[in-house]
Amino acid sequence: MKPLSRFWAEGAMLAALAAAAVSAPAVTLAQQGPTDLPPAGFGTLRQDQVAVRLTAENVAVRAIPLDERVIRLLAPDTYRSLRELAQSRAADIAAAARAGRRDSVVTFVVTFFALQPAARFNPDQLYISSQNAFFRPVGIVPLTPRWSEHQIDQRQQAVAIFLFEPAIAILQPFTVTYGDRSSDAWTSVLRLLDAERTRVLARASQQPQPPR
């Protein structure tokens, strides 16, 4: 189906959002990975390969973690776009976290794609189950205009950064649910991430070392 293929394709919209966003000082509310992060600039994965996708009656939904342990394994241009997006919205993320009375959060880029005219969506119906616990968003930072209307025209997208409690284990299986639809695709994504991390470390080790 042509509209969906365009939706699942590499997200040029996110790059445009990052470029258009007003720069803000970095904050430390977003979840940080361990000190042994994979080196940036050596990944080859696409956004659609690390996305959890599901389709409801009138919208398709895509969720991508903004965790550095994930996005550093993406192709360099894609990694830079997502990282710049998160940094440019850092002040908004911090404000939303404070409003939700949270000192730290896990962030996801969530996209709703309309499958029919005047499609309605409800952000409150999206939640994540991780390690036998259920998590609803504690805050949302809209990235596209008219987000608050919760309605999108056919073939259009509504994009936002969703904030969740840091208890979600990004490097463990979790389930994304919207309404009565759920996806366990992250379990398969984890295997892909493990393999790509090994390849990234190998590529980085082959780079010439600077003289001491």
N, C-alpha and C positions, 0 to 999 in steps of 0.2 A: 504494500500500500504506500503510495508516494508520499503523502503527508507524514506518515510515521517514519519512513526512511530518512526524511529530512530531519525529523526530530531526533532520531537516534544517532545521526551523524555527528562529527566533531563539532563542538559548540562554538561557532564563531561569535555568537551573541555574547558569551561570557567574556571573550577577549575585548569586545566593544564596550561592555559594561565596565571592565577594569580600566580601559583607556579613558572613559568618560568620567569616572568617579573622581571626586575631589580627594586629594591626598590627605591622609590623616596620620598622626603619630602612631607608631606601633604600640599595642598593649599586650599584656601577657595573660589575657583571660582565655584565649583559645588553648585547647589541650596541646601540650607539647609532648613529642615523642621522646624516647630515650636518647642518650648522648650518642649512641652508635647509629645515627640516622644514615640511610644510604646516601651516597654522594649525589648531588644534583647534577643534571646535565647529561646523564648516561642512559636514561630510560627510553623506552620505545612504545609504551602502551598508549592507547587512545582512551579518551574519556568514556566512550561507550563500553569499553572493556572492563572498566572499574565501576560502572554504574549499576545500581539496582533498579530494575524497571518493572512496572506493572501497569495494567490497563483496567480502568473502571468503565462504567457504562458510557460516560460522556467525556472523560479525559484520560490521557496517558500520563504517567508520573515517572520521573527519573530522580534518583537521589545519589549524590556523590559525596563521600566524606572529604573534608578539607584538611584532613590529618596529613602532616608532612611525610609520615611513613608510607602513605599511599601516593600522594601526588608527586613525590620525587621520582617515582617509577614511571611517570608519564613522559611522553616525548618532550624535549626541552621547551618548545614554544608553548605547549599546553600547560606545562608546569609553571612557567613564568606567568601566564595569563591568570591561572587560578591563584597563585601566590600573590600577585599584584591585586587581584580582586579582594582577597582576604585582608591584605594590608590597607587598601584604600578604604575599607569599611570597618577598620579596627575600632574606631571611636563609636560607631553605631552598634557594633557587636558588644562592646564594653557597656554601653548604656543599656542595651536590651538585657544583658546579663544582670546588671545591677537592679533593673526593674523587676527581674524574676528572682531577685535575692539569691543570686549564685555568684560565687567567687571565681569559678572556672566552668567552662562549658566545652562540649564537643560540637563542632559545626558541620553542617551538610549544605551543599547547594542543591536545592530542590526545584524542579521544573515541572509545571503543569502544562500540558499541550492539549488544546481543544480538538476533540474528534467530531464535534457537531457545532452548528451555529449557537451563539450565546450560551456556551457551556459554562455551567456553574461548578465551582470547586470549593471545598471547605478545608482550609489548612489544619483545623483542629481535629480532623479525622485521620491525619497521618501520625503514626506513632511507630516506635521501634521496640522490639522485645529482644533483650540481651541477658544471657545468664539467668533465665527464669524471672526476669523483672520487666515491667512495661514502662516505657518512657514516652511521655508526650512533650512536645516542644515547650521550653520555658521562655522562649522569645523568638521573634521572627524579624529579620531585617529585609524588607522588600528591595528588589533590584530593578524591577520594571514598573512603569507608570500604572496607575489605576489598580494597584494590587488590592486595595481595600474594597474594591467593588466585588471581588471574588467571582468575576465573570470574564471570559475571554472569547473572542470571536474564533470561528473555525480556522484551523491552521496557525493560530497565534499561540504565543507562550506567555506564561507568567512565571517569573523566577524570583526566588528569595533565598537568603541564608537562614536556615533553621538552627536554633540553639537547643541542645539537649544537655541533660546532666552528664558529668564526666564519667559516671559509672558504666556507660556503654563501652564495651571492650571492642575497639575497632579491629584488632587483629585476632578476634575470635568470631565464630559464626553468630550472626544476628538476623532477625527477620524484620522486614519493612512491611507495614500494613497501611492501606488507605481504604477506609470504609470496610467493606466485607472482602476485599482482595488482599492477598499477602504474597510476598516473595521471599524465598530463602536463597536467592541467587548469590548472596555474599559468600556462601560456603564455597562455591566454585571460583569466585573471584579471589578468595584467599589462596587457593592453589596457584592461580596465575601470578599473584603478587609474590609468592614465595619463589617461584621459578624466575621471575624477572629480577628480583632482588639479587639472586645468585649471579645472574648475567650482568647486572649493573656493577656489582663488586668486581667481577672479572674484567669488565671493560675498564673500570677505573684503575685497576692494578696494572694494566698494560700501558698506561699513560706515562710518558717520560717524567722522571722526578727532577725538580729544580736543583741546580747545584747548591751545595752547602757552602 
